[in-house]
Amino acid sequence: MGWVLDLDGVVWLGDQPIDGAAAAIRALRDAGERVVFVTNMSYGRVADVVGKLAGMGIAAEGDVVTSASAAGALVQPGERVLVCGGPGLVEAVESRGALAVPAAEPPPGAVVDAVLVGYDPAFDYARMTAAATAVRRGARLIASNDDATYPTPQGPIPGGGAILASIERATGVTATVAGKPHPPICELVRQHVGGEGTVVGDRPETDGRFARALGFRFALVLSGVTTEEQLPVQASPDVIARDLACLVLGDADRGTAGLPGTDPLPRGGARS
């Protein structure tokens, strides 16, 4: 069985590792479980994500799937793609043999085939204008994800979905979304873990729907966006835990499941 782990809010918050996450991942692998990291954050290159995990004591070479990778799969070789996003989206476009056109300084009168939108802390009115103009001229609108917020140690900040919303509103065009919980990233994940597994995430509307789309179990952790005060939530989780360590290593006092093979909590986390 595969374990599909979100990163932001599950393994780390910003640049801070979440306590016990590395130990939980080692325990899963020691139990013979396949562990894959799947993130909707499209800003960094895959190698950057692998390196960040390595810095937290977690090996991840070949085990990282990003929404940028899923979005890149929607681009055709030879296309000109206006990129509103970071190096991860540029990498995904170029790996497909397409040309990445920077939204910050598009060539005058540039004709593009697609606009690709993701998280970008440098996004501004000029980039929004360039993207909206290209879409109105017929470019396809593709998004790495539509998450409204992004968890940090200081609390949620606007995510890629907030940027996307401005372009959709300015054009009246609805984007094709590649990241969780949409089909492009589901296909990539199935290639890594097969047809059975558990999705661990902190965002029910994204990770929960992703689990349902895959036909996997959904484990909600309360170490990221979702808090205990917000329960119950939809999509309804199969198990709830304070964090990944509690979910995997088990802690009866905190209301969690244990290693694979143990009895999970009933749906919603309540004990009978």
N, C-alpha and C positions, 0 to 999 in steps of 0.2 A: 504494500500500500504506500502511496506517495503522500508526502506532507508538503503543502504549498503555503509558504510563509510570506505574508506581507512584510515589508521592511519598516516603513515609517509608522511608529506607534506599536510595533510588535518586537522588532529587533533593536531599533534605536529611535531616539527623538532628536532630530537635528544631527549634531555630531556626538551626542551622548549615548553610549550603549545602555540598554535597559537591563537592569540587574537580573542576572541568572539566565539571560537569553542564550549566551554562548554555551553554558553548561547544558541547557535543555537540548540544543541542537546536537551536541556531542552525544547525549543520551539517546536521542532518536537514531543517529547513525550507528551507535554501538548496538542498538537493537535490530539493525539490519534494514532500517527504513530509508527510503529515498527522500531526500530533502531538496526542494527547489525554492528559490527566492524569487518572488514575482512582485514587481513594484509598478505603480502607476506614475511614479516620478520619472519624467523623461529627460530631465536636464543633463544628467551626467552620462558619460560613455559607459558601456558595459564594463570596461576595464577599471573605470573609476569606482564603480559599485563593488566589483570584486576586491579591489584594493582597500576600500573602506571596511569591508567585512573582514579582510585579513588583518587589518589593524586592530580589530576587536577579538582576534583569536578564532575567527570562523573562516575555514577554507570554503571557497565558492567557485572556483574555476569551472566553467561549463555548467554551472547550476543557477545562473541568473537570467531571468526573462524580464525585459522592461517594456513599458508601453511604447517607447520609441521604436523598439524592434518590431513590435506588432504594427505600428503605424507605417514603418518603412516598407513592410510587405504589401501595402496598398498603393505604393508608388511603382511606376513602370520604368524600366531602363530607358535612358535618353530623355526623360521628362525634365522640365524645368520646374523646380519646386521652391516657392517662397516660404522660408522658414521663420516662424515666430516662435522661437524656443532656443534651447541651449545646444551645447556640443553633442549631446546624445541624439538629438533629432538630425543634426547635420551628418553625424556618423551613419545613422540609419539610411538617410537618403543616398549618401555617397556609396554605401555598401550595395545598394541596388543598381548602381551604375547610372544614377540620375544626377542632375546638377542642382546643388543647393544655392538658392539666391537669398542673400541676407535681407530680411525685412527692414533692417535699420537703414540700409542704403541701396535700395533696388536700382538697377540701371534705369535711366529715363526711358519711359515708354516700354519697359520690359514686358514681354508677353510670357506668362507662366501657365503651366498646365494644372498645378495644384497649389493650394496653400495648406501648410502643415503647422498646427498650433499646439503648443505645450506650455509648461511652466517656464516663465522667463522673468526674473526680477527686474530686468531692464526694459520690459514692455512699456510702451508709452503711446501717446496720441499719434505720432508719426508712423509707428509700426502698425497700429490699428488702421490708420488710413490706407497704408500700402496694402494690407491684407484685404480690407473691405473693397478697395478698388479692383484688385485682381479677381476677387470672387464675383463682383458685379460684371466683370468682363468675361466671365465664363469659366474661371478656374474652379476645380473641385475643392471643397472645404473638408479637410481631414483633421481630426484631433487625436492627440495621443491619449487623452482622457478628459472626462468632464467633472472631475472632483472639484467641488466648490471651495474646499479649504485643504490646507496642508498642516499636519500637526508639528509643533515645535515645543521645546521645553517652556517657552513663554506663553503657549497657547496657540490656537489655530490662526493661520494667516491665509490670505486669498490663494487659491490654487489655480491650476491650469484651466479648470472649468470656468472660473471667473473671467479669465482672459478670453476664453472661447465665447462666453456669453456676449461680450461687447461686439465681437465680429458678427455673430449670428444676428444680434439685434440691429446692427448697422446695415446688414445685407438682406435680412429676411430668409436666409438660407440655413438649413439645419445640417450640421456637420455629420460625417461618418466618423464614428468614434471607434478607436482601435483597442484601447485599454480595457481593464476590468470594468464592468462584467460582460463586455461585448465579444462577439464571435471571433475576431482576429486573434486576440490574446488567448482565448480558450483553446484554439487550435494549436498554438505554440506550446501551451502547457501540456496538452494531451500527448504531444510528441515527446515530452520529457518524462512524464510520470504514468502514462497509460490511462486507464479508464476508471480507476478507483483511488480515493484518497480523502484527505481532510484539508480544507482551506482554513488557515488561521489568520484572522484579520481584526481590525479595530473599528471598521466602518461597515455597519450592516447593509446600508443601501448600495455599497460597492462590493465589499468582500462577501457579504451574504448572498447577494444576487449572483456573484461570480461562482460561488460554491454550487448554487442551484443550477446554473447554466451548465456546469461541468457534471452535475449529478453526484457531487461530493458532499461529505459531512461539513458543516460550518461550525467552527469554534471561534467564539467571540472573546477577545481579551479586552480588558478595561484599562490598558496602559497607554492608550492613544486618544482618539477623538471621542469615543463613547465613554460616558461615565455611568456609575451605578445608578445615579439619580434619573437617568434617561430610560432605564429599563421599565417595562418591556419594549422591545424594538422589533421592527420589520426590516429585512427578512429575519424570521425567528431563528435564533441559533440552536444547534443541537446540544451545545455545551457552552458554559460561560466560565471564564477564569479571570483572576486579577491580572495575570500576565502569562507569558509563554512558559516561564519556569514552573509556575503553579499548575498550568495545564498539563505539562509533560511529566514533571517530577512528582506532582501530587502533593496536596496539602489539605487534609480534611477540614481543618479549621477555617480555611479560606474559600471552600466551596469550589473544588476543581476536580478534573479527571486526572488519571494517571497515565502511565505508559500504555502503548497499544496492547490490547488484550485484557485490560482491566475494564470494569463496567463504567461507562460514562454517566454523567449526570443526566436526568431526564431533560427533555426539551425545555428551555427556559432557565435551567439551572437549579430548580427547586428540588429538595430532597423529600422523599416520601416518608 
